[in-house]
Structure formats: C-alpha cells, structure tokens
Amino acid sequence: MTAGRSVTVDGMLRRSARRTPERVAVRYGERSWIYAELDDAVSRAARVLRERGLAPGDRVGAFGHNSDAYLIGFLACARAGLVHVPVNQNLTGDDLAYIIDQSGCALVLADPDLAGKLAEGVPVLPLRDADDSLLARLARAEAYDGEEPRGEDLVQLLYTSGTTALPKGAMMTHRALVHEYLSAITALDLSASDRPVHSLPLYHSAQMHVFLMPCLAVGAENVILDAPDGDRLFDLIETGRADSLFAPPTVWIALAGRPDFATRDLTGLRKAYYGASIMPVPVLERIEQRLPELAFYNCFGQSEIGPLAMVLGPDEHQGRMDSCGRPVLFVEAKLVDESGKDVPDGERGEIVYRSPQLCEGYWDRPAETAEAFRDGWFHSGDLAVRDAEGYFTIVDRVKDVINSGGVLVASRQVEEALYTHEGVAEAAVIGLPDERWIEAVTAVVVPRGEVSEAELLAHTREKLAHFKVPKRVLFVGELPRNASGKILKRELRDRFAGN
C-alpha cells in the first residue's frame, strides 16, 4: 500500500487532533484530554507496548473498567500494529482463561483490582492506579514512530457474547472498523457539536465502535462514566454537559422507572440511542410521552459486523416502532430461507449480510467461519421480515424460535404482549422441554407490584393466538444479562429445564 494512504482506526483520531487540536476530546473523572494531548498519549503508549517486546500481530488483552486509560490502551494497540482483545471484566475462572488462552494473548492490560483474577503466569501491565501503569508511563515515554499498520491488518478480536455457546473471536481489521465508523456517523447523525456520555462497558463493541470512536472521529466532546448511574447521568443532562446517550432497553427501563424521571429537567437530552436487545414498544411509548422532543434511534447489529448493521431513525419510528430499520451506509442485507433462497417481502427469513464492515472470520475456528460465511454472504442467525419499503423487523434469533407442538412461535411477539400489562417490569420468553409440546412456551417475568400467573395468562390470551400463549409464567427478581444488556436465555433455559 502506498505510504500515507492506510485506513486505520488510530488514523481517525490523528485527523481529529490535527483538525481541532485544542478541543476537549475526553473527560473521565477529574481528568480531561484535548485532542492533541490524547493523540500524543496514544503515540507514547504505543511506544510503551512495543518496548515490552511485542511485535505487530501480537494479541493484547484488555481487562479493565471504563476509563480514559482503557481508551488509550485500545488506540495504542491500533497504532502499534497490535491486536486488541477486549475482555468482559465480569469474567472469572475458566471463562476468563478461555478467552486469554484461545486468543493467545502475549500481554494483558488490566486494572489492578482485576489482575488477580488472571491465571498465574499471564504477563500483565496495569492500565492505571499503579506506579508502573500504562497511564503513569506516558510521561516518561517517547512517541512511537514505527511503521504504520495497514488497513487490512487485524486490529481487534471481538468475542461474541456467548449467550448460546462458547464465545468466538470475530477478527476485525482496521478497514472494517473504519467503514463501520462512517456508517455510524451518517446513520446516527453524529457531529462535533454533540456531547455524548459513554456509560456502557467499553469492552463491548457497541459503546466503543458505534459511539465513542465515531464521536472522536467527528471531533465531539465525550464523557466516559464507569457505569450507567442514573444520578450521574441525570446530573450531566440537567447541567448541559451531556445531550446524547446510548443504552440498552434494560437501562432505559430503569431510568424511566426512577421517581425523579418525572421531575428532573431532562429536556437537554436531544438524542436517545438504544440497542443490544429489543426495546419493548410500551416502554418506548412511555419515554416519548415524558420527553416528546427526544429523537430516538434504534441501533441493530452484531459483533461480526462491527457491530452496527441497521438503524431506525427518529423520523422513521412513527408506525414502525417494532422495526430495527434499514441497512446503514456500507451494509447490504437480505432474507433467505433454510435452503439459502431469497424470501419475498412479508415472509420470515434469516438476515444475511455483505459488507466491508464484516469480520474476516473467527479466530482459529475454521469450521465456524465456514458455517457463517456461505454463498458469499454472512449468515447472522437473526430471523426477520422485511416490508416493501425495505424496513426489517426482527422476529427472533434462529435458536430462540420455540417449536411448540410442531408450530414455530417467535418469543418476541409473546414478550411484547406481556409488556402491555402494567404488572410486568421485564419479561423473557423461552422454550422448555415438554413431553406433549416438544417445547413449552414459558414466560419468565420480573413483576412490578402484585401480579399473578393467572392474570398474565388471561392477559396474553386476549392478545395472542392460543398456541402462542405461555403454558407457564415463572417469576424472578431479575433476568440474567451480559454487560451489553442482552438477556441470557440459555441460562434461563438451563435454570428452569427441570422444573
């Protein structure tokens, strides 16, 4: 490739730093970085990493909480030609060891309070809060001036959430992620005047690659929080320091359920992004009633595509709130049946993609790669219908469709019916083994106040065909989720399979 023409992740930051060097790029706690300082810190951190003996292509694990240091670590890996491996900070034991071992990490950037969870012998460099941390070494390091990575080089292994099986490392190149950033910028109306707050885990692809990195690319002022704390979020919005927020439905449900949601001045919130799991339509309607000027964006996709694949914009919600929108700039999508043939509009099929945003396959998993990439398309595992205007509506995951008495039941439709009852705070519908029905449609509900199984069954009978009505309702205090907000239905099936 001709020198100076590489399309790289860290190059997005470098261009912002040259365009608006004095503008604030990131605030975290008491620290803030203008774009010129952040870009310089990344170059110095890249030198620190290369001086540890790492070579281009080596994998570097990232096992830390949200922070400015976490962001610098990722961008430093990108600039040094290393492959960043973000790891869920909640993992322990075999689950943690699996990702470190399967990816072949030569070093792990870890927050000190997490480093002890790593297996003995794993090389560790503290991210922060230590004298020898990556952040502390920046002042003593010179800027990295080595060879730039190429657009086709790997920059990250994005491990799938593992809700149904062992996680797989999606191999993302610089070029794929840069294409995804451009898709996010155009579809989500991101601009330098935005003041986004980033509170979901940065190890997850949605917060890092749909929001933080694209927002840095356009030169916005970003706030990073440790977690989506309602008090902190409302303070930032009310004081004008934040005007856009991404969160999964579980967080929006919690925010809308706070007593002060009705009393705080939240009119400064201009953009509300949601994704990672399905937003119940009744919840969306409640938030809209409180903040009618708020612009909603539904973001849909998966790790293998960077992860943004489709968006439903604010002017598209009316009349199609259950839709995930249309494909973004660099994504082509269609629906196919089990034999791979295209299905017509209005009929259910699996979403398949072609896109420069797609991963190169799964790290050291050739059989899974071949299964996912067939006939020139990536098979997503998501079932959907498409209307005549090109809008997609998710029906279910292929593995979440319930075979009840030989009839396929989409769990999402049953969940939507449950959410229309005021006594349902959250709901997940799963299929449990049953001698008569093969799989019995089963609702797992987090109740709001007093509500009975009989009441919910009667409610769903009014809204659903008889074969879709749950055979049982199980009540729980909370639903198991991964950090992105996805409900772990596999865990629910395992927990209640013998009941």
Secondary structure, 3 states (H helix, E strand, C coil): CCCCCCCCHHHHHHHHHHHCCCCEEEEECCEEEEHHHHHHHHHHHHHHHHCCCCCCCCEEEEECCCCHHHHHHHHHHHHHCCEEEECCCCCCHHHHHHHHHHHCEEEEEECHHHHCCCCCCCCEEECCCCCCCHHHHHHHCCCCCCCCCCCCCEEEEEECCCCCCCCCEEEEEHHHHHHHHHHHHHHCCCCCCCCEEECCCCCCHHHHHHHHHHHHHHCCCEEECCCCCHHHHHHHHHCCCCCEEEECHHHHHHHHCCHHHHCCCCCCCCEEEEECCCCCHHHHHHHHHHCCCCEEEEEEECHHHCCEEEEECHHHCCCCCCCCEEECCCCEEEEECCCCCECCCCCCEEEEEECCCCCCCECCCHHHHHHHEECCEEEEEEEEEECCCCCEEEEEEHHHCEEECCEEECHHHHHHHHHCCCCEEEEEEEEEEECCCEEEEEEEEEECCCCCHHHHHHHHHCCCCHHHCCCEEEECCCCCECCCCCECHHHHHHHHCCC
